[in-house]
Amino acid sequence: MGRIKQLLPLGNKPVISHCLDTLIASEISDIVVVLGRHGVKILRLLGPLPNQVKIAYNNIHGSEMAESVRIGLGVLNPSSSGVLVCLSDHPMVSHETIKTLIGIHKEDSDKILIPLYRGARGHPTLFPSLLIREVLTGHTLREITSRHQEKARYLEVQDEGVILDLDTVEDYKKLSEKIVID
């Protein structure tokens, strides 16, 4: 997009604040935010963070998401039973959806939980800790899901936010219009 997506204004706050506020509202006790090359600017904008939020840095420019997950796992509480991989370019995911994923994880903790909206695969994905650790051996999240298809559980949710992302200027314009309406 030619701009720092996390800092784009969406409604009355930046995109990354929507994501972080949703995670905090979901009562997650261990949140790791992995920041890239614009991390200092983003962190300055976020200001003071609650105690459950930890910051990690991925200084490898152009790396894949799996690298950020590897870095985040190094900061995450090792006793966590699962890891919810949230993308900052999906700022409209509701805290209800996050709570639903966490609730199902508590009942079915060995499954990879993937939300769907009207049949379309979305984000965030909740991985069992044991499986997400395969990222440490060089696997991507897509490879992990593919290798363990029998563990994938798709959940239809009533949250369009799971499929709304910010990849283009047009996407940003659509989301900006939605946040005013919603």
HELIX and SHEET records of a PDB file:
HELIX    1   1 LYS A    5  LEU A    7  5                                   3    
HELIX    2   2 VAL A   15  ALA A   25  1                                  11    
HELIX    3   3 GLY A   39  LEU A   46  1                                   8    
HELIX    4   4 MET A   65  LEU A   73  1                                   9    
HELIX    5   5 HIS A   95  GLU A  107  1                                  13    
HELIX    6   6 SER A  129  ILE A  132  1                                   4    
HELIX    7   7 ARG A  133  THR A  137  5                                   5    
HELIX    8   8 LEU A  141  ARG A  147  1                                   7    
HELIX    9   9 GLN A  149  LYS A  151  5                                   3    
HELIX   10  10 GLU A  160  VAL A  162  5                                   3    
HELIX   11  11 VAL A  169  ILE A  181  1                                  13    
SHEET    1   A 2 PRO A   9  LEU A  10  0                                        
SHEET    2   A 2 LYS A  13  PRO A  14 -1                                        
SHEET    1   B 2 ILE A  31  LEU A  35  0                                        
SHEET    2   B 2 VAL A  53  TYR A  57  1                                        
SHEET    1   C 2 GLY A  82  VAL A  85  0                                        
SHEET    2   C 2 THR A 125  PRO A 128 -1                                        
SHEET    1   D 3 ALA A 120  ARG A 121  0                                        
SHEET    2   D 3 ILE A 112  TYR A 117 -1                                        
SHEET    3   D 3 ALA A 152  GLU A 156  1                                        
END                                                                             
